[in-house]
Amino acid sequence: MKLVQTRKAFTLAELVVALGITSTVMIGTVAAIGIGGRTFQVATTGIGSSEANDGLARMSADIEQAIHFDERTATAIAFYVPDRTGDGTPDHLRYAWSGTPGDSITLSFNGSDAAPVIEGVETVSFEYVYSEVAGTPSWASAAVEYTIFDDPYSGSHTAFIELELDDAVAAIVEPAAPAGASQYAIVRVEVAVLDAAFAGDDVTVSIHGVDRVRATPLEPELASGTILHEDLPDSYTMVAVEFENPPVFSDGDFVAIVMRSSRGGESAYVPLEDSPEFLANGWVAAGDYPDTWTLYGALDMPVVIYAIEVE
């Protein structure tokens, strides 16, 4: 492993939603929801079946399009749906009931004043069932992304790592979870890299947990992506890597972003910068992957981390 000084110095869980109204349960998923007229008639005593069914149909149609849920209580359900306003971002819907018999179930769109959807409701109870399934959630690509760690390349560096053989370098950081979230899933990172002269190998970028005792990346990797050799830039540039199966972390977890040659050949250079303060932005681990690591508390590896909130 070459540290060159330039100067001295789970598978995401996909939501399965069950909407329960009093004693009758309406079960569905984000892709399909079964609706029964009797279900809502029982829950809304005194309301004509046509009005009840119209309101239920509207709610169920919206829930069918949900791509991410951010509120689930006994009297309210809030979620994002694909863009309906033409601004290119998901829109937010919130259905709620006050809990007072006779009040309406209301709908708020993108934070607007709540408007009645079904009036004269006697009792409502929303219930939720989760099921973990394999694969990437269908809503993952459309969910709202947050920048949870932001330390891009500044344009100058103190040292660099040459990736070849078993050499690897890792940024070990503590991201900030999205506001109010207890868990998040890392969907994309950006790392700084430069094509090595006469190189022919790709670069693997992987996500790992962190050994709290040794302060080094844990095996096995939780997710990985590849920067192809032909996509390596000829100057130090931040390059994005996306993950098909985004790993889930909890607020307060440390995360390791590891870079190495995909097949052990010479591939690229990774810049390292002086930390503004010892351990201020985490630290760097470099060495022979995956067993031998040396820690550098005064250096930072430029990285930007993007995540979605996990409910």
C-alpha positions in Angstrom: 0.0 0.0 0.0 1.4 3.4 -1.0 0.5 6.4 1.1 2.2 9.2 -0.9 2.7 12.6 0.7 2.4 15.6 -1.7 4.0 17.8 0.9 5.4 17.1 4.4 3.2 16.4 6.9 -30.7 -6.4 5.5 -32.0 -5.9 2.5 -34.3 -2.9 2.8 -37.8 -3.8 4.1 -40.5 -3.1 1.6 -43.7 -1.9 3.3 -46.7 -4.0 3.4 -49.6 -1.9 4.6 -52.8 -3.1 6.3 -55.4 -0.5 6.8 -57.8 -1.5 9.5 -61.1 0.2 10.1 -62.9 -1.0 13.3 -63.5 -4.7 13.3 -63.0 -5.2 9.6 -59.5 -5.2 8.1 -58.6 -4.0 4.6 -55.2 -5.5 3.7 -53.0 -4.3 0.9 -49.5 -3.4 -0.3 -48.1 -0.3 -1.9 -48.8 -2.1 -5.2 -52.3 -3.4 -4.7 -55.0 -2.9 -2.0 -58.2 -5.0 -1.8 -61.3 -2.9 -1.0 -64.6 -4.1 0.3 -67.7 -1.8 0.6 -68.7 -3.5 3.8 -65.4 -2.7 5.4 -66.0 1.0 5.3 -69.8 0.8 6.0 -69.1 -0.9 9.3 -66.6 1.8 10.2 -68.7 4.8 9.4 -72.2 4.2 10.8 -74.8 6.6 9.4 -73.0 7.4 6.1 -74.5 6.5 2.8 -72.6 3.7 1.1 -72.0 5.7 -2.1 -70.3 8.5 -0.2 -68.3 6.0 1.9 -67.2 4.0 -1.1 -66.2 7.1 -3.0 -64.0 8.3 -0.1 -62.6 4.9 0.5 -61.8 4.6 -3.2 -59.9 7.8 -3.2 -57.9 6.9 -0.1 -57.1 3.4 -1.5 -56.1 4.8 -4.9 -53.6 7.2 -3.2 -52.2 4.5 -1.0 -51.7 2.2 -4.0 -49.3 4.8 -5.4 -47.4 5.4 -2.1 -43.6 5.2 -2.5 -42.6 6.1 1.1 -44.5 6.4 4.4 -43.4 8.9 7.1 -46.3 8.8 9.5 -48.3 5.8 10.8 -50.6 6.2 13.8 -54.0 4.9 14.8 -55.7 8.0 13.4 -53.3 9.3 10.6 -51.3 8.0 7.7 -48.9 10.1 5.7 -46.9 9.2 2.7 -45.2 10.3 -0.6 -46.6 9.6 -4.0 -44.9 10.1 -7.4 -44.8 13.7 -8.7 -48.3 15.1 -9.4 -47.5 18.8 -9.6 -44.8 18.7 -12.4 -41.9 19.9 -10.2 -40.0 16.6 -10.5 -40.3 15.7 -6.8 -42.6 13.4 -4.9 -45.8 14.9 -3.4 -46.9 14.4 0.2 -50.4 13.3 1.3 -51.7 13.0 4.8 -55.1 11.4 5.7 -56.2 11.9 9.3 -59.1 11.7 11.7 -59.4 13.8 14.9 -60.6 10.9 17.0 -63.9 12.7 17.7 -67.0 10.7 16.6 -68.7 12.6 13.8 -65.6 14.4 12.5 -64.4 13.9 9.0 -61.4 12.0 7.7 -59.4 14.8 6.1 -56.7 15.1 3.4 -53.7 17.5 3.4 -51.7 17.8 0.2 -48.1 19.0 0.4 -48.9 20.7 3.8 -52.1 22.4 2.7 -55.0 23.0 5.0 -56.8 19.7 5.7 -60.0 19.2 3.6 -62.7 16.7 4.4 -62.8 13.5 2.3 -65.3 11.4 4.3 -67.7 13.1 6.6 -69.5 11.9 9.8 -67.0 9.2 10.7 -67.8 7.5 14.0 -64.6 5.4 14.5 -61.4 4.7 12.6 -58.3 2.8 13.5 -55.4 2.5 11.1 -53.2 -0.6 11.7 -49.9 -1.5 10.1 -48.2 -4.8 9.3 -44.6 -5.1 8.1 -43.1 -7.9 6.1 -39.5 -8.1 5.0 -39.0 -9.2 1.4 -36.0 -9.8 -0.7 -34.8 -7.3 -3.3 -34.9 -3.6 -3.8 -38.1 -1.8 -2.8 -40.0 -0.4 -5.7 -40.1 3.0 -4.1 -36.4 3.3 -3.3 -35.5 5.2 -6.4 -38.3 7.7 -5.9 -38.0 8.3 -2.2 -36.7 11.6 -0.9 -32.9 11.6 -0.7 -31.0 13.4 2.1 -27.3 14.3 2.2 -26.3 12.8 5.5 -22.5 13.4 5.2 -21.0 16.1 3.1 -17.2 16.4 2.8 -16.4 16.8 -1.0 -13.0 17.2 -2.5 -11.7 20.7 -1.9 -9.4 20.8 -4.9 -6.1 20.3 -3.0 -4.8 17.4 -1.0 -2.0 16.4 1.4 -1.5 12.8 0.3 -3.0 10.2 -1.9 -3.5 6.4 -1.9 -2.6 4.3 -5.0 -5.1 1.4 -5.3 -3.3 -1.7 -6.5 -3.0 -5.4 -5.4 -4.8 -5.7 -2.0 -4.5 -2.0 -1.2 -7.6 -0.2 0.1 -8.6 3.0 1.7 -11.6 3.8 3.8 -13.4 6.9 5.1 -14.9 6.1 8.5 -17.5 8.6 9.5 -20.6 9.2 11.6 -23.4 10.4 9.3 -26.2 12.5 10.6 -29.5 10.7 10.1 -32.3 12.6 8.4 -34.2 14.9 10.9 -36.5 12.8 13.0 -35.4 9.5 11.6 -34.0 6.7 13.7 -32.8 4.7 10.6 -31.7 5.4 7.1 -30.5 3.5 4.1 -27.5 4.6 2.1 -28.4 4.7 -1.6 -25.5 6.6 -3.1 -22.0 8.0 -2.4 -19.7 10.3 -4.2 -15.9 9.7 -3.9 -12.9 11.6 -5.2 -10.7 9.5 -7.6 -8.1 9.9 -10.4 -7.3 7.4 -13.1 -3.8 5.9 -12.5 -1.4 6.1 -15.4 -1.2 2.8 -17.3 -4.0 1.4 -15.1 -6.5 -1.1 -16.4 -8.6 -2.1 -13.4 -12.0 -0.9 -12.1 -12.5 0.5 -8.6 -14.9 -1.2 -6.1 -16.6 1.1 -3.6 -18.2 -0.8 -0.7 -20.1 0.0 2.5 -19.2 -1.6 5.8 -20.0 -1.4 9.4 -17.3 -0.3 11.8 -15.5 -2.3 14.5 -15.9 0.0 17.5 -12.9 -1.5 19.3 -10.4 -1.4 16.4 -12.0 1.5 14.6 -11.6 -0.3 11.3 -14.1 -1.6 8.6 -16.1 -4.7 9.4 -16.5 -7.7 7.1 -18.5 -8.6 5.2 -19.3 -5.7 3.0 -23.0 -4.6 3.2 -23.2 -3.3 -0.3 -20.9 -2.4 -3.2 -20.7 -0.7 -6.5 -18.2 -0.3 -9.3 -16.5 2.6 -11.0 -15.5 1.2 -14.4 -12.0 1.9 -15.6 -13.3 3.8 -18.7 -15.2 6.1 -16.3 -12.3 7.1 -14.2 -11.5 10.8 -14.6 -8.1 12.2 -15.6 -8.2 14.7 -12.8 -9.4 14.4 -9.2 -13.1 14.4 -9.5 -16.1 13.3 -7.3 -17.7 10.3 -8.9 -21.1 8.9 -7.9 -21.7 5.2 -7.0 -25.2 3.9 -6.5 -26.1 0.7 -4.5 -28.8 -1.7 -5.7 -29.5 -3.0 -2.2 -29.0 0.0 0.1 -27.8 -1.1 3.6 -29.7 0.2 6.6 -28.0 2.0 9.5 -29.3 3.5 12.8 -28.7 7.0 13.9 -25.4 7.2 15.7 -23.8 4.3 13.8 -20.3 4.7 12.2 -20.0 3.9 8.5 -17.0 2.8 6.5 -16.8 3.7 2.8 -14.0 1.5 1.4 -12.3 1.9 -2.0 -10.1 -0.8 -3.6 -9.1 -2.3 -7.0 -11.8 -4.6 -8.3 -9.4 -7.4 -9.5 -6.2 -6.5 -7.7 -4.6 -4.5 -10.6 -3.5 -0.9 -10.6 -6.6 1.3 -10.9 -6.7 4.7 -9.4 -5.5 7.3 -7.0 -7.6 8.5 -4.0 -6.8 12.0 -2.5 -6.5 12.5 1.2 -6.9 16.0 2.8 -5.8 17.5 6.1 -8.7 17.2 8.7 -9.7 20.7 10.0 -9.4 19.1 13.4 -8.2 15.7 14.6 -11.0 13.3 14.0 -13.4 16.2 13.2 -14.8 14.5 10.1 -14.0 10.9 11.1 -10.8 9.3 10.1 -9.0 7.3 7.4 -8.1 3.6 7.4 -5.6 2.4 4.8 -3.9 -1.0 4.3 -4.1 -4.5 2.9 -7.8 -5.3 2.4 -9.5 -6.8 4.3 -7.2 -7.7 7.2 -4.5 -5.0 7.9 -5.4 -1.4 8.5 -3.5 1.7 9.6 -5.4 4.6 11.0 -4.9 8.3 10.2 -6.8 10.6 12.5 -5.5 13.8 11.0 -6.5 13.0 7.4 -9.9 12.9 5.6 -11.0 11.0 2.5 -13.4 13.2 0.5 -16.9 11.6 0.5 -20.5 12.6 0.2 -23.2 10.2 1.4 -26.9 10.2 0.4 -29.6 8.2 2.1 -33.3 7.8 2.4 -35.3 7.6 5.6 -36.4 4.1 6.8 -39.5 3.8 8.8 
